[in-house]
Amino acid sequence: MISKFLSKLKSILFKSAVSPETPLKKEKKAAKSAKTKTKTKTKTKTKTVNSKKNIETLTTLPGVGAKSAKALYEAGFKTTKAVIAADEKDLLAVSGVGINLVKKLKKLK
């Protein structure tokens, strides 16, 4: 029993003493993770910029304001063509979109 304990202790002690490369490997991993974090941030910024542009594009439709454009975008209507081509029932299912707005949009077809 003591011999098992000593062998485990030796293996723990010798692992840390034998591998002087570990700090270098840790630095490389840290550098890789830092690069990954910056890539993720830029992707997130790009997505928010694209969504803002798409929402602004939706506001060019007659009767569509900022709130209804955001609601349409979140409901899956990313472009003006998608809104115009959508079924009336699908548009009415979006909160903030009423029958008058749907009538205005259907005149565009």
N, C-alpha and C positions, 0 to 999 in steps of 0.2 A: 504494500500500500504506500509506504513511504517512497519506494523506488518509483512508483508511477507518478507521485507528486513531484519528485525530483526531475524526472524525465520531462514532464510538462513544463516545469520551471526552466529547465535548460533550453527546451525548444523555444519558449517565449523569449528568453534572454538572448539566445543566439540568433534568432530571427531579426531582432532589432539591431544587433551588432554586426551581422554579416551583410546586411543589405544597405550600403551607404548610398545607393541609387534612389532610394525611396523619396528623399526630399526633392530631388530633381523631377521625378515622376509626378509628385504632388504639384510642383510648380507648373508643369505642362498641363495637368488636368485643370488647374485653376485658370490658366490662360485660355484654354479651350472653353471653359464654362463662361468666362467673361466675354469671349467672342460670341457665344451663343446668346447671351443675354442682350447684347447690343443688337444682334440680328432680330431677335424677337421684338425689341422695342421699335425698330424701324418698320417691321411688318405691321405692328399694331397701329402706328402712326399713319401708315399708308392706308390701312383699312378705314380708319376714321375719316381721313381726308376724302377717300372715295365715297364713303357713305354720305358725307356732307355734300359733295358735289351732286350725287344722285338725288338727294332730297331737294337741293336747290333746283335741279332740273325738273322735278315733279311740280314745283311751284309755278312753272311756266304754263301749266294747264289752266284753263279758265275755271275759276271757282275754287281752286286748290290753294290753300294757304300753308303756312309753315307747319301747323299742327296736323292738318290732314295729310300733308305730304309725308311727314314723319310716320304717321299711322299707316299709310299705304306702303311705305318702304319697309316697315317692320312686319307688315302682313305678307311681304314677299313680292310686291310689285316694285321692281327695281328701276324700270324705265317707263317713259311716257307711253311707248307702244304697248307695253304690257298692261297698263291701266286702261288704255283705250280699247284694247282687244278683250279685256276681261268681261266675264258674264256679270249681269246686274246683281245677281244674288251674291256673288263673291265680293263685289264692291260694297254692298250693303252690310255684309258681315263684318267689315272693318269699322272699328269704333271711330266716330268722328266724321263718318261719311254718311250723308243723308240722301234722300230720294232726289232732292233738287240738284245736288252735285252729280249724281248718277245721270240725271237727264241732260245736264250740260255736257258731260263727258260723252254720252251716246250721240249727241249732235255732231261730234267730231268725226264719227265713222264715216 
